[in-house]
């Protein structure tokens, strides 16, 4: 297993993380273990192209991620999308990462709900040549496939399904409910301190 971890296999996990929660962390941990990855890099989006609204600022979401993974040496956070101008397209991120990290094999972690809509992603026909997708199942035992014309490689992450979402947690917090076990404690304290999500 340790030999595999030296093969420069990197997991990239992008998203809004608004806020980061236990579902994100469990998926990342299972991907890391199952595919013997060297590490997982979380990359919060500055301007997500497929979401209408983001509630916390890019800096706040970056800090919440740093707090969430502070006790896991196998996880890292990158601010590369936050530093970049314009929409946070995954293709641009992967190409930039590969240019700065030659020889790395990239495993892109996404949820099944995003996987089935890959055909709408920016430069998807180029992106599928650059990565192997690691898909976290949401809908059932079998992964629903995206558009059949996409020539992609993917693997299923054998992680437990967790019916928790950032939108659900934002609604809870705005109602004055702080879901202690669904959000890391350090992140919850930060949310309270910054008065995020209408709390």
C-alpha positions as CSV (number, residue, x, y, z in Angstrom):
1,X,0.0,0.0,0.0
2,X,2.8,2.4,0.9
3,X,4.4,1.7,-2.5
4,X,1.2,2.7,-4.2
5,X,1.2,6.0,-2.3
6,X,4.5,6.9,-3.9
7,X,3.2,6.7,-7.4
8,X,2.2,10.4,-7.3
9,X,-1.6,9.7,-7.4
10,X,-3.3,12.9,-6.2
11,X,-6.9,13.4,-5.4
12,X,-8.4,16.7,-6.3
13,X,-11.7,17.7,-4.5
14,X,-13.3,20.9,-5.7
15,X,-16.5,22.6,-4.7
16,X,-18.0,25.5,-2.8
17,X,-17.7,23.9,0.7
18,X,-20.3,26.4,1.9
19,X,-19.8,25.1,4.6
20,X,-17.5,22.0,4.5
21,X,-19.2,19.2,6.4
22,X,-18.8,15.5,7.4
23,X,-20.0,14.3,4.1
24,X,-17.1,16.0,2.2
25,X,-14.6,14.7,4.7
26,X,-15.8,11.1,4.7
27,X,-15.8,10.9,0.9
28,X,-12.3,12.3,0.8
29,X,-11.0,9.8,3.5
30,X,-12.6,6.8,1.7
31,X,-11.2,7.9,-1.6
32,X,-7.7,8.4,-0.1
33,X,-7.8,4.9,1.4
34,X,-9.5,3.0,-1.4
35,X,-7.3,4.3,-4.2
36,X,-4.0,4.6,-2.2
37,X,-3.7,8.2,-3.0
38,X,-0.6,10.2,-2.0
39,X,-2.9,13.0,-0.7
40,X,-6.2,14.8,-1.2
41,X,-6.2,18.5,-2.2
42,X,-9.4,20.5,-1.5
43,X,-9.8,23.4,-3.9
44,X,-12.6,25.8,-3.0
45,X,-14.1,27.6,-6.0
46,X,-14.0,31.4,-6.1
47,X,-16.8,31.8,-8.7
48,X,-18.5,28.4,-9.2
49,X,-19.8,28.2,-12.8
50,X,-22.8,25.9,-12.0
51,X,-24.1,27.6,-8.8
52,X,-26.3,30.7,-8.6
53,X,-25.2,31.9,-5.2
54,X,-22.4,31.3,-2.6
55,X,-23.0,32.6,0.9
56,X,-19.6,32.7,2.6
57,X,-16.8,34.6,1.0
58,X,-14.0,32.7,-0.7
59,X,-11.6,33.6,2.2
60,X,-14.1,32.3,4.7
61,X,-14.7,29.1,2.9
62,X,-10.9,28.6,2.5
63,X,-10.5,29.1,6.3
64,X,-13.3,26.7,7.1
65,X,-11.6,24.0,5.0
66,X,-8.2,24.7,6.7
67,X,-9.8,24.3,10.1
68,X,-11.7,21.1,9.0
69,X,-8.6,19.3,7.9
70,X,-6.0,20.6,10.3
71,X,-5.7,17.3,12.1
72,X,-5.2,15.2,8.9
73,X,-1.8,15.2,7.4
74,X,-3.1,13.5,4.2
75,X,-5.3,16.4,3.3
76,X,-4.3,19.8,2.0
77,X,-6.1,23.0,0.9
78,X,-5.2,25.0,-2.2
79,X,-6.2,28.6,-2.9
80,X,-5.4,28.4,-6.6
81,X,-9.0,29.0,-7.8
82,X,-9.5,31.8,-5.3
83,X,-6.4,33.6,-6.6
84,X,-7.5,33.2,-10.2
85,X,-9.8,35.8,-11.9
86,X,-13.1,34.7,-13.5
87,X,-15.2,31.5,-13.1
88,X,-13.5,28.6,-11.4
89,X,-13.5,26.1,-14.3
90,X,-12.2,22.6,-13.3
91,X,-10.4,22.2,-16.7
92,X,-8.3,25.3,-16.0
93,X,-7.5,24.2,-12.5
94,X,-6.4,20.7,-13.6
95,X,-4.2,22.1,-16.4
96,X,-2.6,24.6,-14.1
97,X,-2.0,22.0,-11.4
98,X,-0.4,19.6,-13.9
99,X,1.9,22.3,-15.3
100,X,3.1,23.0,-11.7
101,X,3.2,19.4,-10.7
102,X,4.5,17.3,-13.7
103,X,4.2,13.6,-13.5
104,X,1.2,13.6,-11.2
105,X,-1.8,11.3,-11.9
106,X,-5.0,13.2,-11.1
107,X,-8.1,11.6,-9.6
108,X,-11.0,14.1,-9.6
109,X,-13.4,13.5,-6.7
110,X,-17.0,14.5,-7.5
111,X,-20.5,13.5,-6.4
112,X,-22.8,11.5,-8.6
113,X,-25.2,14.4,-8.9
114,X,-22.4,16.4,-10.6
115,X,-21.1,13.3,-12.5
116,X,-24.4,12.9,-14.4
117,X,-24.2,16.5,-15.6
118,X,-20.6,16.4,-16.8
119,X,-21.7,17.0,-20.4
120,X,-22.4,20.6,-19.5
121,X,-19.0,21.3,-18.0
122,X,-16.5,23.7,-19.6
123,X,-14.1,21.9,-22.0
124,X,-15.4,18.5,-20.8
125,X,-14.0,16.6,-23.8
126,X,-10.5,17.9,-22.9
127,X,-11.0,17.4,-19.2
128,X,-11.8,13.7,-19.5
129,X,-8.4,13.1,-21.1
130,X,-6.6,14.6,-18.1
131,X,-8.2,12.9,-15.0
132,X,-9.8,9.8,-13.7
133,X,-13.1,10.6,-12.0
134,X,-13.8,9.2,-8.5
135,X,-17.5,9.3,-8.0
136,X,-19.3,9.3,-4.7
137,X,-22.7,7.6,-5.2
138,X,-25.9,9.4,-4.3
139,X,-28.8,7.6,-6.0
140,X,-28.3,3.9,-5.7
141,X,-25.9,0.9,-6.0
142,X,-25.1,1.6,-9.7
143,X,-23.6,4.9,-10.8
144,X,-25.7,6.8,-13.3
145,X,-23.6,7.6,-16.4
146,X,-23.3,11.0,-18.0
147,X,-23.7,11.6,-21.7
148,X,-22.7,8.4,-23.6
149,X,-20.4,10.3,-26.0
150,X,-18.0,11.2,-23.2
151,X,-15.0,8.9,-23.3
152,X,-14.0,9.0,-19.6
153,X,-12.5,6.9,-17.0
154,X,-14.1,6.6,-13.6
155,X,-14.2,4.6,-10.4
156,X,-16.8,4.4,-7.7
157,X,-15.9,5.5,-4.2
158,X,-17.1,2.8,-1.7
159,X,-18.1,5.4,0.9
160,X,-21.2,5.4,3.1
161,X,-24.0,7.6,1.7
162,X,-24.6,10.5,4.0
163,X,-27.8,12.5,3.4
164,X,-26.3,15.8,4.4
165,X,-25.8,18.9,2.3
166,X,-24.4,22.4,2.8
167,X,-27.8,23.9,2.0
168,X,-29.4,21.9,4.7
169,X,-26.8,22.9,7.2
170,X,-27.1,26.6,6.2
171,X,-30.8,26.4,6.9
172,X,-30.2,24.8,10.2
173,X,-27.7,27.4,11.3
174,X,-30.0,30.3,10.1
175,X,-32.6,28.8,12.4
176,X,-30.2,28.8,15.4
177,X,-29.4,25.1,15.2
178,X,-25.8,24.1,15.3
179,X,-25.4,20.5,14.1
180,X,-22.5,19.5,16.2
181,X,-21.6,16.2,14.6
182,X,-22.2,17.2,11.0
183,X,-19.7,20.1,10.9
184,X,-16.3,19.9,12.5
185,X,-16.2,21.6,15.9
186,X,-13.5,24.1,14.8
187,X,-15.6,25.0,11.8
188,X,-18.7,25.5,13.9
189,X,-16.9,27.9,16.2
190,X,-15.6,29.8,13.2
191,X,-19.2,30.1,11.8
192,X,-20.4,31.5,15.1
193,X,-17.5,33.9,15.3
194,X,-18.0,35.2,11.8
195,X,-21.8,35.2,12.1
196,X,-22.2,33.2,8.9
197,X,-25.4,31.9,7.4
198,X,-27.7,34.4,9.2
199,X,-26.9,33.0,12.7
